[in-house]
Amino acid sequence: MELHPGADIEHVGTDQLFHWIVALPDFVDDPALANEGILNGILRDWYEEVGSR
């Protein structure tokens, strides 16, 4: 993630990811809509992106 370049994806959990997402300057959605499935999907995509570099 651009705002957390030193983050070790192996140690980022859904709670941490949730806090990072809702703290984004352009975040305008309802935080209550976030669920573990969505957050795990984001982590999976992030992991795949990092792994392909």
Stockholm file with secondary structure:
# STOCKHOLM 1.0

chainA/1-53         MELHPGADIEHVGTDQLFHWIVALPDFVDDPALANEGILNGILRDWYEEVGSR
#=GR chainA/1-53 SS CTTCTTCCGGGCCHHHHHHHHHTSTTCCSCGGGCCHHHHHHHHHHHHHHHHTC
#=GC SS_cons        CTTCTTCCGGGCCHHHHHHHHHTSTTCCSCGGGCCHHHHHHHHHHHHHHHHTC
//
